[in-house]
Amino acid sequence: MQERTKAQITIGLLAFFASMWILIEQAKNYSNPIYVVGVILLSLVVMLILSYVLIAILDWINIFDLKTNAIITLIVLTTFMTMLTVYLLFTII
């Protein structure tokens, strides 16, 4: 497996677990556990796709090395998914 692919998967999973603490804390209030599982799986898929796209774009630009691109992607994804999770929790419920 290529180093870029390993970085994309690793960063996607790290950002997913870093941003899920909000959803897990709020899951106690839900009466429908299927909804919670669906949101968790959907956010995992979105996180993996976004990490793939962001690292591919940063690698295509070729300004930084792979480690720097991975750190930038992790910060962006964690911030984005945390804000999206908070938005979804407070507007839907």
Secondary structure, DSSP 8 states (H G I E B T S, - for coil): --HHHHHHHHHHHHHHHHHHHHHHHHGGG-S-HHHHHHHHHHHHHHHHHHHHHHHHHHHHHTSS-HHHHHHHHHHHHHHHHHHHHHHHHHHH-
